[in-house]
Amino acid sequence: MAASWIKDAIFYEIYPQSFYDTNGDGIGDFNGIIEKLDYVKGLGCNAIWLNPCFDSPFKDAGYDVRDYKKVAPRYGANSDLCRLFGEAHRRGIRVILDLVPGHTSEEHPWFLASKRAEPNEYSDRYIWSSFCFEGCGGLNYVAGESERDGVYVLNFFKCQPALNYGFLHPAAPWQQAADSPAAMKTREAMKDVMRYWLARGCDGFRVDMAESLVKHDDEAKSGTSAVWRDVRAMLDAEFPEAALIAEWSHPRLALGCGFDAAFCLNDPWTGYPALMRDYDRADPSKPDNSYFRAAGDGDVNRFLERYLPEYEATKHRGFISLITCNHDTVRPAFNLSERELRLAYAFLFTMPGVPFLYYGDEIGMRYQKLPTKEGGYFRTGSRTPMQWDNGRNLGFSTAPAEELYLPVDPAPDAPTVAAQEAEEDSLLHFVRALTALRSGQDDLRDNANLEIVSAEKGGAFVYRRGALLLALNPSARTASARVDVSGREVIFALGSGTAEEGALRLAPQSFVAFKALS
């Protein structure tokens, strides 16, 4: 059962450390998000994905959870997060939290107990071998850091021990089955975390590394899928309007086991990098053939050949979410001009699924080359403070610059909300026009009506969504397609398109939306 509201959702992803600081400590907070809720609503977004905000030592930016039921003091108190839920709901905005079910921090009380030599109720909450020099069956592990005579499995960084959801086919005495009592206790503990926040106003969860639970799983992720079907059954019975969104770039699997939506992310086999990120970040001299680069040699079919089979298999079961960017990817302004950004966003917001707008992408915030912060590595440059105005620290915080979570964009022409509010034809206003278009057209919210009309390389890309015909030409050349647009009116345009003898000709770098006349 899907959350009924998800089909109409336009998400805004907020990295809380970097959104808005109200107490002058250089770090964003819940009160800052509350103060900017009207801005989010004014963007046309009616849902927020909030990156990790639980108590953490922040060795991986909060994805190393120390206490699932306590918020990190840097952001405020539990009561502040609950107030955020309430204030958002008052404005018609849903809020989902980032759930990290596959691992915890090495400082979590569960793990501190699990490390002890004497058996206790948490001894099997994590995955341990039975001997200190045994290894972990090909899985990454840490040895030599506990009094317990064994080594423990990792799920990501060294600081993130894997929670025990069992093995699909246990092959060693220390490997427990996915339906073993210990694995089931882990599952129930995570359900308890979900219940805790849903009961306090949370609207659902974006699930980090959703496919990573059961170890030595098969290609179909049978073990992990069974866990999520069990979680979905609990939600359907107790919180039927709770949404689950998977970080799992395999929609067929994710949407088949209870998720409402699954991201189309940077994995090459999804086709998504061909749209905006077909470049070598380490070697800028290599050509950038991203589809939305006007000077490139991109081909939308490199995306469609991967996307369409997943879409056709899942369009009646859930949503594939396309993103402008997220906290793990390089911002699109790294390699796209403002015009190219507009065309990319026009595509993303008129395709099926549930779209996600990363904070700051609506003003074209730039990727900053920065040293790693809290395990961010190259991703750190996409997590810099939101740029509100040309005041101190670009309006993010009153703290001294050296005390900011991350430095703001130092460029004299750094884009800001205030500047783009005052500019009638700004990227910010264009994004608002796109969200209004999406919200105002039922056919753009119908997930099962995508039809590809024309997608020849070098020609216009044309696709139909019910009574709407969308035509796109990101190249620097005029492009055409054998499409009859008679009996249709233009309802949205960037650039221009003209009908000539049964064909549609699109000017360079143009997007046009046509609607059939009633």
N, C-alpha and C positions, 0 to 999 in steps of 0.2 A: 504494500500500500504506500503510495507516494504522498508526501505532504502536499496538500492542495494548492498552497501558495507558491510553490517553487516554479511553476510554469510561467508566472508573471514576474519573476524576480530579475532584477539587474543588480549585481553585487558590486560593492566597493570594498576592496581589501585594504585594511589598515594595519600597518606595522606600528604597534602602540608606542614603542620607544621614540619614534620619529614623527609623530603626527602633530601634537600640540602640547606644550609644557605650560602648566598653569601655576606651578609653585616655584619656578625659577631654579630648579636643580639641574637643568640641562637635559632632562629625560621627559618624554611625553607621558601623559597620564590619562586615567579614565575621565577626570573632570575636563581635560582638554578635548577629548572625543565628544563628551556631552555638549560642550560649548559649540562644537562644529557640526552638530547633527542637522541643523537647518541648512548648512552648506551642502551636506551630503544629500539631503532631500532635494535641494535646489538643483543638484546635478541630474536629478531624475533617477537616482539610485534608491531602491526600496529595501535593500538588504546589505548587511555588513558582514564581512568575514574578518574576524579579529585574530591576528596572529597570537602565538602563545602568550598567555598572561598569568600563568600559574607560578607559584614559588619555585625558584630555580637558582642554581649557582651561575647560570648563564655562560656555560662553556660552549653551548650551541644555541645561543640567542633565545633560550627558553624552551627549546625542544628537548632539553634535559630536565625533566620535571622532578622536583623534590617533594612536592605535596600537591596532589590533584585537587584538593578541596580548599586550598588557600591561594589567594592571588599574590603575586609578587608585590612586596611593599613599595617598590619603585613606582608602581602604577596607582596605588591607593589600597583600599581595604575591600573585603568581600562586599560590604554594603555599597561601596561606590560602583562596583560592577553591576550589582543588582539595580542600582539607580539608573545606570546606563541602559539596562534592559527596559526599564519602565519608561524612560524618556524617549527611547527609540520607538517603542510601541505606540506611544502617544502621538508620534509623527507618522505612523504607518510604516515603520522600518523594522525589519527582522534582524536579529543578531545571532550569528553562529560562532562558536568557539573552535579553536584548533585543538583537536584531541590527538594525543600521542599515545597510542595503545601498545606499540611494539616494544617499548623500552622505557626506562626511567633514568633519572640521574643516579650516579653511583653514590650520591648522598641521600637518596630516598630511604626512609626508615625501613621499608621492606627489604631493601638490599643490604643495609647495615646488619639487619637480623639474619639475612640469608648467608652472609659471609662467616657467621660464627661456626665454630667447630661442633658445638653441641646442637643436636637436632631441635628445631622449633617450627612453629606454624608457617614460617616463611622460607624454610630451607629449600623447598621446591617451587618457590614463586619465580625463580630464575632458572636458567639452564646451566647446570654444572656437570662436568665430567666426574668420574669416580676416583681419579688419581691425578696427582699434580703434574705428571709428565705424560699424560695420555693424549692430550690434544682434544679437539672437538669435532672429529669427523668431517674435516674440511671447512668448518665454519670458523670465522674470525673469533679469536678469544684472547683473554688476558690471564696471565699466570703470575704467581708470586706476590700477590697483593692482598691475600686474605689468610686467616689462620686455618681455614677449611682446606682439607686435602683434596683439592680439585682445581680446575680452571673454569672460567665462566665465559659464555658466549656473548659476543657483542652484536648489536643491531645497527650501529652506525659508528660514531666516534668511540674512542677508548672510554670516554666518560658515560657511555650509554649501554649498560648491560641489558641483554634481551630478556624480556618477560617470557615465562614458560607457557606457551599455548600447545606444547607437545610437538611430536613428529608424526608425519603421515604414516610412515612405516618404520617404527623403532628398530634399530639394528644393533644396539649396544645396551648393556644393562642400565646405563644411566639415562638413556633416551626413553621418555615416556610418551604414550600414545596421546593423540589429540583429544580423546575422550577419557583420559585418565583423571582420577580425582584431583590431582594437582593442577592439571591444565584447565579443568572445569572451574576450579577456584579462582584462577587468574581471570578467566572469562567473566565470572560473576563479579569479581572486584572491579573490572572495567565497566560493567553495566551499572554498578553502584555509583561510580563516578559520574556516569551520564545522567542517572536519575537525579543525583544531587543538583546538578546545574540546570537540568530541564525543569525541575520543580521550582527553581528560583527565577525563571523567566527566559532562560536560553532557548533559542528556537531550533537548535540542531548543532551539528558538528561537521567541520571539514576534517577528514581523517588522514593524518600524516602516515605515509608509508603503509597504506592500508593492506597491501599484498604481503607484508613481511611477517605475519604472525606464526603460522605453523611452519616448522623447519623441514627441510628436505621434501617440500611439497612437490606435487607433479606439475606438469605444464598447464593443466587446467586449474591449478590452485584449489584442488578439491578440499583440502583440509582448511585452508584459510576461508574459503567461500562458505563452508559449513559454519564457521564461527560467526560470520556476518549475517547469515540467514537466521541464526539463533538470536543475534542482537536485534535484527529487524523485527522478529516475532515479538520480542519484548517491547519494542517501541510501538508496534501496531496495537498492542494490547493496552499499553499504559500512556503513551504519548504519540498518538497517531499523526499529529501535525509536525512532529520533529523531522527535520531534514538531515540526510546523510549524504555527504559529498566526498568522493574518494580521490585522494592522490594515488592514482593507479591508472597508468596510461594504457589501459586495455578495457575500453568500455563494455565489450561483450561480457567479460568476466565480472566486472564491478557491478554493472546494472543487472546482472543475472542473479546476484546474491543479496539484493536489498538496498543498494545505494540508489538515491534519486538522481545523482549526476556524477560524472567522472570527468576529470580534466583531460584535455588533449594537450600534452606538455612537450618538453624539449627532446624526448627520446626520438632519435632519427626515424625509427620505423613508424611513428605516428604521422609523419609528413609535415607536422607543424613547423619545424625549423625552416622548411622551404619558403614559408610565407614571409618571415621577417628576420630570420637569423641564419641565413645560409652564408656565413662568413667564418673566417678563421680569426678569432679574437687575438690569438698569439702572433699572427702574421698579417697585419693590415695590408700588406702588398698584394695578397692574393685577392682575386676578384670576388665581389659580393654579388651573388646571383639570387638574392632574396626576391621573391615575386614582386614585392612592393617597391623595389628600387627602380626608379625610372631609367637609370643608366645600365641596369643589369640585364641579364639574359634569363630571367626567371620564367618559370612555367607553372601555372596553377595546377596542372595535372600531377605534378610531383606531390602536391598535397592531396588532391582529390583521389588519387589511386590508393592511398592509404586510408583516407577519411571515409570515403563513400561506403566501402564494405562494412565498416563499423557502424556507420549511421544507419544503413539499411537493416542491419541485424538488430538494432536497438531502438529505433525511432518510436516504437510503441511501448517501450519498457522504461524509458528514462531519457536523460539529457546528456549530451556531450558538451562540456563547457570550454569555450574558447576564451583566451585571456589576452589582455593587452601586454601583460608582464606579470611577474610576481616577485616575492622576496628572494627567490632562488635564481632568477634570470636577469640578464643584462637588460637595462631599460631600452625600449625600442628607439628612443632618440639617439642612442649610441651610433646607429648607422642609417637612420631614416630622417629625411628632412621633414619640416612641418607639413608640407603638402603630402608627402608620402605617409606620414602618420595619419592624416585625415582619411586617406584612401584605405589604409589598413583598418582603421576604426570603423569606417563605413561598412566594410566587409564583415568584420567581427560582430557588429551589432545588428546585422540583417541576416545572419546565418541562423539555422536552428540552434536550439540549446539554451543554456543559461549563461549569459556573458558575465565576465569579471573584469572590472576596471581597477587597476592598481593605483593607490593614492599617488597623486602627482603626475600620472600619465596624461591626465586631462589638460595639463598646462605644458606638457612636453618636458618635464624634468629630465635632466641629463644624467647619464651614468658617470660616476666619479671614480677615478682610479685611486684607490685608497689601500692602506695597510689593513690586514685582517682585523676584525673586531668581533669578539664573542663567537669565534668559530665561523665567521662569515666568509673568509677568504675572498675569492673574486666577487662573491655575492654582496660583499660589504658595500660596494659602490652603488648598489640599487636600493640601499636602506637609509639613505641620508635624510635629514629633516625636511619636512614639508615646507614649501616656500610660499608664505602667505602674503607678504608685502615687502617693501624695500626698507623696512625699519631694522632694528637690531636683530641680528641672526635671521634675517629675512622673515621676521615675525614669528618664528618658531618658539623662542625662549628669551627671557630677560637675563639668563645666566651669562657670565663671562664666556667668550668664545671658546676658550681652552677647556671649559667644563661641559661642553655639549657632548651628548652621546656620540655623535659624529659631526664633522664639520659641514657647514652649509656650502652650497655651490659658490665659489669665490668670484665667478665671472661677473663683470659689470652688467651684462645683459641676461643674468639669470632670470628665467621666467618666474613670475609670481601671480598669484590669484588676483591680487588687487589690480595689477597692470592689465591683466586680461579681462577683468570685469569691465574696465573702462574702454576697452577696445571692442567695437561692435563685431568685427570679423575675426575675433581671436579663436584659437584652438579650443579654449574653454567653452565659448558660446557654441562652437560647432559640435562639441561633444554633447552639450545640452540639447541641441537640435536633434542629434541622433537618438538619444534616449527618449525624447518626445516622439520621434517617428516610431520607434519600436513599441513604446507603450500605447501609442494611438492606433496601431494597426493590428487587428486580431490575427491576420495572416502571419505576422512576424512572430507571434507567440504560439502558433500552431506548430508543434514539433515535427509533424509527420508529412509536411507538404513540400519538401524541397525537390525541385526538378532542375537538372542541369540542361540548359537549352543550347549553349555553345561554349566550348572551352578549348578552341584551337590555339596552339602556341602562336603568339604574335597577333592574334585577333582579340576582339572584345570577349570578356568572360560574362556570360549572361545566364542568370538563373531565375527560376520562378518560385514564388512563395504564394500559393493560392492565386488571388487576383492581382498580385504584384509581380512586376517584372523588373529585376535589378540588373543593371549593366555596369561593368567596371572595366576601365582601361588604365592600369597604373604606369604604362610605358610613356616614354617621351615622344612617341609617334602616334599619329591617328590610327585608330583600329576600328574594324568593322565586323559585323556578324550578320548572317542571313536571318534576320528576325523582323517580323512585321509588327510595328508598334502602332498601327492605325487603330483607332477606337480606344486609345489610352491617353491619359493626361499625366504630366510630370508632377509628382508630389514632393520630390526632393532632388536637389541637384548640386553637385560640385563639378564645375566645368560645364560641358554641354554635350548633348547628343542629338543628332538629326536623322530623320528618316529619308532615305533616298532609294526609290525603286525597289521596295521590299527589303531593304537592308538598313541596318542601324549603323551609323558612323559616330564614333565617340572621339571627341577631341583628346589630345594628350592629357594624361593624368586627370581623368574624369570619372565620376560616378553619377548615375542617374537612376532614380526609382520611378517607374511608371505604374499607374493603376488603371485597370479597365473601367471605362465609363459605365455607370449603371444605367 
